[in-house]
Amino acid sequence: MAILAEYHRPKTLNGALDLLADRTARRVPLAGGTHLVGALETRQRRDVDGVVDLAALELSYICQNDSSLRVGAMTTLTELVEHPQCADLAAGILPATARFEGPQNLRNAATVGGLVALAEPDSELFAALLALNVSVVAVDKDGNESHRLLADFTLSHPRSSHGPVLITGIQLPLVHAKTGHARIARSPMDRCIVAAVAVAAANGDLSRSGTSGGRNRADTTRTALCGVGSRPQIAGGPVLPTSDYKGSGEYRLAMAEVVGRRARAGATGSRP
């Protein structure tokens, strides 16, 4: 089992941030634990003295706020995709991509905040959130709340000079959109080698954030790619795929073009 010197379960955001800001011990946030617990058990993480469990912070919720949904960071992936508005959003792209995050038991524990914080390179659900132009809501050690687009959001180390930042939720636009999803994997339910998610929003719902993978199209189409860098990213920028046991960097680069084209065709109804 993992050897930890400390375990904390604060009841307030300020309490959690104070614990993470305290430099007398190396503490990290614990959300669903689907990644962190395994890393501690296998000693992949040897830089942790204690965990700050976020379970008591009342961050598990989904509520509508004008033209968007506010989703709490401790909302599980299962709760996200089973919520009626989330399940129907953009032709059901969230449940369609969430099924590739892992088995049902994992999705019952994994959280939205953990998904955003990890930004795993082969996360198709993360790519769907990117294509939907989601914003991340976070709070710093002084209690200041910020909203940043997921495409621009990076989580600094809790012990950095800027101090800890906690993800408290995401803002999910309620867009009327068609979507496309294409992937290449070793088997149908494996994590992807490369994948793409495209969202073609009606009435320019995504236009304020710009377009990608179709910048000259009359419709507003955003395409996000998996497996082409250290995290999923919006198509159109530089990609730096690495080689691993699933495929070489060259193969990933070539296939990214293929899945991107297929996803855009699915979203726009055009030929790939």
C-alpha positions as a Markdown table, in Angstrom:
| # | Residue | x | y | z |
|---|---|---|---|---|
| 1 | Met | 0.0 | 0.0 | 0.0 |
| 2 | Ala | 1.0 | 3.6 | -0.4 |
| 3 | Ile | 2.9 | 5.1 | 2.5 |
| 4 | Leu | 1.5 | 8.6 | 3.4 |
| 5 | Ala | 2.4 | 10.7 | 6.4 |
| 6 | Glu | -0.8 | 12.7 | 6.2 |
| 7 | Tyr | -4.4 | 12.6 | 5.1 |
| 8 | His | -6.6 | 15.7 | 5.2 |
| 9 | Arg | -10.3 | 16.1 | 4.4 |
| 10 | Pro | -11.1 | 19.8 | 4.6 |
| 11 | Lys | -14.6 | 21.1 | 4.6 |
| 12 | Thr | -13.9 | 24.4 | 2.9 |
| 13 | Leu | -12.1 | 25.6 | -0.2 |
| 14 | Asn | -10.0 | 27.9 | 1.9 |
| 15 | Gly | -9.0 | 25.1 | 4.1 |
| 16 | Ala | -7.9 | 23.0 | 1.2 |
| 17 | Leu | -5.9 | 25.8 | -0.4 |
| 18 | Asp | -4.2 | 26.6 | 2.9 |
| 19 | Leu | -3.1 | 22.9 | 3.2 |
| 20 | Leu | -1.8 | 22.9 | -0.3 |
| 21 | Ala | 0.0 | 26.2 | 0.1 |
| 22 | Asp | 1.8 | 25.0 | 3.3 |
| 23 | Arg | 5.3 | 24.2 | 2.3 |
| 24 | Thr | 6.2 | 22.2 | 5.4 |
| 25 | Ala | 4.8 | 19.1 | 3.6 |
| 26 | Arg | 4.4 | 17.9 | 0.0 |
| 27 | Arg | 0.6 | 17.6 | -0.4 |
| 28 | Val | -1.5 | 17.0 | -3.5 |
| 29 | Pro | -5.2 | 17.2 | -4.1 |
| 30 | Leu | -7.1 | 13.9 | -4.2 |
| 31 | Ala | -10.3 | 13.8 | -6.3 |
| 32 | Gly | -11.5 | 10.5 | -7.6 |
| 33 | Gly | -8.1 | 8.9 | -7.1 |
| 34 | Thr | -8.2 | 6.8 | -10.3 |
| 35 | His | -4.8 | 8.0 | -11.3 |
| 36 | Leu | -3.2 | 9.2 | -8.1 |
| 37 | Val | -3.8 | 6.2 | -6.0 |
| 38 | Gly | -2.3 | 3.8 | -8.5 |
| 39 | Ala | 0.7 | 6.1 | -8.9 |
| 40 | Leu | 1.2 | 6.1 | -5.1 |
| 41 | Glu | 0.7 | 2.3 | -4.8 |
| 42 | Thr | 3.3 | 1.5 | -7.5 |
| 43 | Arg | 5.7 | 4.2 | -6.2 |
| 44 | Gln | 5.6 | 6.1 | -9.4 |
| 45 | Arg | 4.9 | 9.1 | -7.2 |
| 46 | Arg | 7.6 | 9.4 | -4.5 |
| 47 | Asp | 7.2 | 13.2 | -4.1 |
| 48 | Val | 4.0 | 13.1 | -2.0 |
| 49 | Asp | 3.9 | 13.3 | 1.8 |
| 50 | Gly | 0.1 | 13.6 | 2.1 |
| 51 | Val | -3.2 | 14.1 | 0.2 |
| 52 | Val | -5.9 | 16.7 | 0.5 |
| 53 | Asp | -9.2 | 14.9 | -0.1 |
| 54 | Leu | -11.7 | 17.1 | -1.9 |
| 55 | Ala | -14.7 | 14.9 | -1.2 |
| 56 | Ala | -16.2 | 17.2 | 1.5 |
| 57 | Leu | -16.1 | 20.4 | -0.6 |
| 58 | Glu | -19.6 | 20.0 | -2.2 |
| 59 | Leu | -18.2 | 20.3 | -5.7 |
| 60 | Ser | -20.4 | 17.5 | -7.2 |
| 61 | Tyr | -23.2 | 19.2 | -9.0 |
| 62 | Ile | -24.6 | 20.1 | -12.5 |
| 63 | Cys | -26.7 | 23.2 | -12.8 |
| 64 | Gln | -27.8 | 25.5 | -15.6 |
| 65 | Asn | -26.5 | 29.1 | -15.7 |
| 66 | Asp | -28.0 | 31.1 | -18.6 |
| 67 | Ser | -26.7 | 29.5 | -21.8 |
| 68 | Ser | -24.3 | 27.1 | -20.2 |
| 69 | Leu | -24.0 | 24.3 | -17.6 |
| 70 | Arg | -21.8 | 24.6 | -14.6 |
| 71 | Val | -20.4 | 21.2 | -13.7 |
| 72 | Gly | -18.6 | 20.8 | -10.4 |
| 73 | Ala | -15.1 | 19.4 | -10.3 |
| 74 | Met | -16.0 | 16.4 | -8.2 |
| 75 | Thr | -18.8 | 15.3 | -10.5 |
| 76 | Thr | -18.0 | 11.9 | -11.7 |
| 77 | Leu | -17.8 | 11.0 | -15.4 |
| 78 | Thr | -20.8 | 8.8 | -15.1 |
| 79 | Glu | -22.8 | 11.6 | -13.5 |
| 80 | Leu | -21.8 | 13.9 | -16.3 |
| 81 | Val | -22.8 | 11.7 | -19.2 |
| 82 | Glu | -26.0 | 10.5 | -17.5 |
| 83 | His | -27.3 | 14.0 | -16.8 |
| 84 | Pro | -30.1 | 14.6 | -19.4 |
| 85 | Gln | -28.8 | 17.9 | -20.7 |
| 86 | Cys | -25.2 | 16.7 | -20.9 |
| 87 | Ala | -26.2 | 13.4 | -22.6 |
| 88 | Asp | -28.2 | 15.2 | -25.3 |
| 89 | Leu | -25.7 | 18.0 | -25.8 |
| 90 | Ala | -24.2 | 18.3 | -29.3 |
| 91 | Ala | -25.6 | 15.0 | -30.6 |
| 92 | Gly | -24.5 | 13.0 | -27.6 |
| 93 | Ile | -20.7 | 13.6 | -28.0 |
| 94 | Leu | -20.0 | 13.4 | -24.3 |
| 95 | Pro | -21.3 | 9.8 | -23.6 |
| 96 | Ala | -19.9 | 8.8 | -27.0 |
| 97 | Thr | -16.4 | 9.7 | -26.0 |
| 98 | Ala | -16.6 | 9.0 | -22.3 |
| 99 | Arg | -16.9 | 5.3 | -22.9 |
| 100 | Phe | -13.3 | 5.2 | -24.0 |
| 101 | Glu | -12.0 | 6.7 | -20.7 |
| 102 | Gly | -12.1 | 3.3 | -19.1 |
| 103 | Pro | -14.5 | 0.7 | -17.7 |
| 104 | Gln | -17.7 | 1.6 | -15.8 |
| 105 | Asn | -16.2 | 1.2 | -12.4 |
| 106 | Leu | -13.4 | 3.7 | -13.3 |
| 107 | Arg | -15.9 | 6.2 | -14.7 |
| 108 | Asn | -18.0 | 5.9 | -11.5 |
| 109 | Ala | -15.0 | 7.3 | -9.5 |
| 110 | Ala | -13.1 | 9.5 | -12.0 |
| 111 | Thr | -14.1 | 13.2 | -11.8 |
| 112 | Val | -14.4 | 16.0 | -14.2 |
| 113 | Gly | -11.7 | 18.0 | -12.3 |
| 114 | Gly | -9.3 | 15.1 | -12.4 |
| 115 | Leu | -9.9 | 14.7 | -16.2 |
| 116 | Val | -9.1 | 18.4 | -16.7 |
| 117 | Ala | -6.1 | 18.4 | -14.4 |
| 118 | Leu | -4.5 | 15.2 | -16.0 |
| 119 | Ala | -5.2 | 16.2 | -19.6 |
| 120 | Glu | -4.1 | 12.8 | -20.7 |
| 121 | Pro | -2.9 | 12.8 | -24.4 |
| 122 | Asp | -5.3 | 10.0 | -25.4 |
| 123 | Ser | -8.4 | 11.3 | -23.6 |
| 124 | Glu | -11.2 | 11.6 | -26.1 |
| 125 | Leu | -13.6 | 13.1 | -23.6 |
| 126 | Phe | -11.1 | 15.9 | -22.9 |
| 127 | Ala | -11.0 | 16.4 | -26.7 |
| 128 | Ala | -14.8 | 16.6 | -26.8 |
| 129 | Leu | -14.7 | 19.3 | -24.1 |
| 130 | Leu | -12.0 | 21.2 | -26.1 |
| 131 | Ala | -14.1 | 21.1 | -29.2 |
| 132 | Leu | -17.1 | 22.3 | -27.3 |
| 133 | Asn | -15.1 | 25.3 | -26.1 |
| 134 | Val | -15.4 | 24.6 | -22.4 |
| 135 | Ser | -14.1 | 27.0 | -19.8 |
| 136 | Val | -12.3 | 25.9 | -16.6 |
| 137 | Val | -13.3 | 27.6 | -13.3 |
| 138 | Ala | -10.5 | 27.7 | -10.7 |
| 139 | Val | -9.8 | 29.4 | -7.4 |
| 140 | Asp | -6.4 | 30.5 | -6.2 |
| 141 | Lys | -5.0 | 30.7 | -2.6 |
| 142 | Asp | -6.5 | 34.2 | -2.2 |
| 143 | Gly | -10.0 | 33.1 | -3.1 |
| 144 | Asn | -10.0 | 34.7 | -6.5 |
| 145 | Glu | -12.1 | 32.8 | -9.1 |
| 146 | Ser | -10.9 | 32.7 | -12.7 |
| 147 | His | -12.4 | 31.4 | -15.9 |
| 148 | Arg | -10.1 | 30.3 | -18.7 |
| 149 | Leu | -10.8 | 28.4 | -21.9 |
| 150 | Leu | -9.7 | 24.7 | -21.6 |
| 151 | Ala | -7.5 | 25.2 | -24.6 |
| 152 | Asp | -5.5 | 27.8 | -22.6 |
| 153 | Phe | -5.6 | 26.2 | -19.2 |
| 154 | Thr | -2.6 | 24.6 | -17.5 |
| 155 | Leu | -2.4 | 23.7 | -13.9 |
| 156 | Ser | 0.6 | 24.9 | -12.1 |
| 157 | His | 2.4 | 22.8 | -9.5 |
| 158 | Pro | 0.9 | 23.4 | -6.0 |
| 159 | Arg | 4.3 | 24.4 | -4.7 |
| 160 | Ser | 5.1 | 26.8 | -7.5 |
| 161 | Ser | 5.8 | 30.5 | -6.7 |
| 162 | His | 2.2 | 31.3 | -7.8 |
| 163 | Gly | 0.8 | 29.1 | -5.1 |
| 164 | Pro | -1.9 | 26.4 | -5.4 |
| 165 | Val | -4.9 | 26.6 | -7.7 |
| 166 | Leu | -7.9 | 24.3 | -7.3 |
| 167 | Ile | -10.2 | 23.5 | -10.2 |
| 168 | Thr | -13.7 | 23.9 | -8.9 |
| 169 | Gly | -15.7 | 23.2 | -12.1 |
| 170 | Ile | -16.2 | 23.8 | -15.8 |
| 171 | Gln | -18.6 | 25.9 | -17.9 |
| 172 | Leu | -20.1 | 23.8 | -20.6 |
| 173 | Pro | -21.8 | 25.9 | -23.4 |
| 174 | Leu | -25.3 | 24.7 | -24.3 |
| 175 | Val | -24.7 | 24.8 | -28.1 |
| 176 | His | -26.9 | 23.5 | -30.9 |
| 177 | Ala | -24.3 | 21.5 | -32.9 |
| 178 | Lys | -23.6 | 18.5 | -35.0 |
| 179 | Thr | -20.6 | 16.5 | -34.2 |
| 180 | Gly | -18.1 | 14.0 | -35.7 |
| 181 | His | -15.9 | 11.5 | -33.9 |
| 182 | Ala | -13.2 | 9.4 | -35.5 |
| 183 | Arg | -10.6 | 7.2 | -33.9 |
| 184 | Ile | -7.9 | 4.7 | -34.5 |
| 185 | Ala | -7.1 | 2.1 | -31.8 |
| 186 | Arg | -5.7 | -1.4 | -31.6 |
| 187 | Ser | -9.1 | -2.8 | -30.8 |
| 188 | Pro | -12.6 | -1.2 | -30.7 |
| 189 | Met | -12.5 | -0.4 | -26.9 |
| 190 | Asp | -8.8 | 0.3 | -26.4 |
| 191 | Arg | -7.6 | 3.8 | -25.6 |
| 192 | Cys | -7.0 | 5.5 | -28.9 |
| 193 | Ile | -3.7 | 5.8 | -30.8 |
| 194 | Val | -5.1 | 9.0 | -32.4 |
| 195 | Ala | -8.6 | 10.4 | -32.4 |
| 196 | Ala | -10.5 | 13.5 | -33.4 |
| 197 | Val | -13.7 | 15.2 | -32.3 |
| 198 | Ala | -15.3 | 17.9 | -34.4 |
| 199 | Val | -18.2 | 20.2 | -33.4 |
| 200 | Ala | -20.0 | 22.2 | -36.1 |
| 201 | Ala | -22.2 | 24.7 | -34.2 |
| 202 | Ala | -25.3 | 26.2 | -35.7 |
| 203 | Asn | -25.7 | 30.0 | -35.8 |
| 204 | Gly | -22.0 | 30.6 | -35.0 |
| 205 | Asp | -22.4 | 29.5 | -31.4 |
| 206 | Leu | -18.6 | 28.9 | -31.2 |
| 207 | Ser | -17.6 | 31.8 | -33.3 |
| 208 | Arg | -16.3 | 34.0 | -30.4 |
| 209 | Ser | -13.5 | 31.5 | -29.9 |
| 210 | Gly | -12.5 | 31.2 | -33.5 |
| 211 | Thr | -12.5 | 28.1 | -35.6 |
| 212 | Ser | -10.1 | 25.3 | -36.4 |
| 213 | Gly | -9.7 | 22.6 | -38.9 |
| 214 | Gly | -12.0 | 24.6 | -41.2 |
| 215 | Arg | -11.2 | 28.3 | -40.7 |
| 216 | Asn | -12.8 | 29.3 | -44.0 |
| 217 | Arg | -16.0 | 27.4 | -43.7 |
| 218 | Ala | -19.3 | 29.2 | -43.4 |
| 219 | Asp | -20.1 | 27.1 | -40.4 |
| 220 | Thr | -18.1 | 27.3 | -37.2 |
| 221 | Thr | -16.3 | 24.0 | -36.8 |
| 222 | Arg | -13.8 | 23.2 | -34.0 |
| 223 | Thr | -11.7 | 20.1 | -34.2 |
| 224 | Ala | -9.7 | 18.6 | -31.3 |
| 225 | Leu | -7.1 | 15.9 | -31.7 |
| 226 | Cys | -5.8 | 13.2 | -29.3 |
| 227 | Gly | -2.5 | 11.3 | -29.5 |
| 228 | Val | -0.5 | 14.0 | -31.2 |
| 229 | Gly | 1.2 | 15.7 | -28.3 |
| 230 | Ser | 1.5 | 15.8 | -24.5 |
| 231 | Arg | -2.2 | 16.6 | -24.2 |
| 232 | Pro | -5.2 | 16.8 | -26.6 |
| 233 | Gln | -5.2 | 20.0 | -28.6 |
| 234 | Ile | -7.2 | 22.1 | -31.1 |
| 235 | Ala | -6.3 | 21.2 | -34.7 |
| 236 | Gly | -4.5 | 23.7 | -36.8 |
| 237 | Gly | -1.5 | 24.3 | -34.6 |
| 238 | Pro | 1.9 | 22.5 | -34.5 |
| 239 | Val | 1.7 | 18.8 | -33.4 |
| 240 | Leu | 4.6 | 16.9 | -31.9 |
| 241 | Pro | 3.6 | 13.2 | -31.6 |
| 242 | Thr | 5.9 | 10.9 | -29.9 |
| 243 | Ser | 6.5 | 7.2 | -30.5 |
| 244 | Asp | 5.4 | 4.4 | -28.2 |
| 245 | Tyr | 4.3 | 0.8 | -28.2 |
| 246 | Lys | 1.0 | 1.8 | -29.9 |
| 247 | Gly | 2.5 | 3.7 | -32.9 |
| 248 | Ser | 5.4 | 5.8 | -34.1 |
| 249 | Gly | 5.3 | 9.6 | -34.2 |
| 250 | Glu | 5.2 | 9.5 | -38.0 |
| 251 | Tyr | 2.2 | 7.1 | -38.0 |
| 252 | Arg | 0.4 | 9.3 | -35.5 |
| 253 | Leu | 1.0 | 12.4 | -37.6 |
| 254 | Ala | -0.3 | 10.8 | -40.8 |
| 255 | Met | -3.4 | 9.3 | -39.1 |
| 256 | Ala | -4.2 | 12.6 | -37.4 |
| 257 | Glu | -5.0 | 14.0 | -40.8 |
| 258 | Val | -7.2 | 11.0 | -41.5 |
| 259 | Val | -9.3 | 11.1 | -38.3 |
| 260 | Gly | -9.5 | 14.9 | -38.4 |
| 261 | Arg | -10.9 | 14.8 | -41.9 |
| 262 | Arg | -13.4 | 12.0 | -41.0 |
| 263 | Ala | -14.5 | 13.9 | -37.8 |
| 264 | Arg | -15.1 | 17.1 | -39.7 |
| 265 | Ala | -17.0 | 15.2 | -42.4 |
| 266 | Gly | -19.2 | 13.7 | -39.7 |
| 267 | Ala | -19.9 | 17.1 | -38.2 |
| 268 | Thr | -20.6 | 18.9 | -41.4 |
| 269 | Gly | -22.2 | 16.2 | -43.5 |
| 270 | Ser | -19.5 | 16.6 | -46.2 |
| 271 | Arg | -17.4 | 13.9 | -47.9 |
| 272 | Pro | -14.2 | 13.0 | -46.0 |
